[in-house]
Every structure is written in C-alpha cells, then in structure tokens.
C-alpha cells in the first residue's frame, strides 16, 4: 500500500518546495543554520500538487475533527492553503495574524469568527511550533474551542513536540522530516553519506554549525 507521507515528500522534493544542501547550508530567519529549506507556498504554483494537498488536508480534518466549524490558518504562509481547504469543506475561514494591524480595528483574527465555535488550525510548516502556539492562544482568548491542528509538514523537533504536548494541542500532518529523509534517499536527492549531517543537525538545530564554517 502506498504511503501518503512518502508520496507527498517526493512531490515536495520534486518541485523544490523542500531543498537539501548539506554542503551549502541555508540560514533560516531565526538565525539557525540548516541543510534544508522548506517553502511549501511553492505548492500553490503546481495544480496537481496543490490539489493533492488540499484534498488530503481536508480528509485529515474530516477524519480527525468532524465537529470542526471553522478553519483558521496561521499567518502568513498557510493562508491560501487554509482558504482552499475551507472551501473544499464548505466551512468558514479566518486567519490569525502574528501581530495586530496598526490601523482600523487592530485585528489579530481576520474574518467572521464567533466565540464558542469549534476551530481547526492549519499550518503549512511546523518547525519550533512557536507561531502555532501563539495562534492557539489567540483563538482561545477570542473564545474559540480549538480541536487541533493539521499541517503539511513537520520537522519533528523535540522542542515543538514537547510544547504541543504541554499545551494539549493535537498535531496531525501529511508528511514529516523522517519521511522526507527516506524519500530523498530513495529518489537520490541525498546519499547515505549525507544522512549523518542531517541527523547531527536535527538533534540540535539551534546550535548546529556546518563543518565548512567550523573550518573558517
């Protein structure tokens, strides 16, 4: 039987939504060095992949959170994806800003949301989990009952896993870091010799330093 996590990981690698550079690491926005960079917004430019993601995220919600009344995206990367899923399910859509607007109503939650509604959060990518937890808190402050979160990809960092467990937030994803490594090896995006580099990084991503930088 075909594994969904491997199938999607292969698709993301093929369209460069996931890029792997163990010899020329990326610098993430939070200051971390990383041999991987993920930009799932690229999926929106590929109708077949976009449709696949939309359908499968919708299926996750129907199977795991059948009482959902509102789909809420974590801004900004997952707004388009969340709107597609909400449309597929015939549910209202809102999104949670990372900072309030500096004019007008100064909203943090954009859209028509009513206290007491059952909400499913959507993320395109979970790394540290900080943005997801902030969105969770904002929805709860607004009176929402957050059922859980669905996401396209998770790095499976221990920090995020522990934080989600502490907050009682259920996370269900279509694919993940370990499936990506498996798919990358199978499709020859990585060699076996690269796996040690990725394991060292994944064990301590905040403090990992590429060997090339260590020699400088």
Secondary structure, DSSP 8 states (H G I E B T S, - for coil): ---HHHHHHHHHHHTTSEEE-SSS-EE-TTS-EESEEE-GGGGGG-HHHHHHHHHHHHHHHHHH-TT--EEEEETTTTHHHHHHHHHHHT-EEEEE-SS--SSTT--SEES---TT-EEEEEEEEESS-HHHHHHHHHHHHTT-EEEEEEEEEE---HHHHHHHHHHT--EEEEEEHHHHHHHHHHTTSS-HHHHHHHHHHHHSTTT---HHHHH-
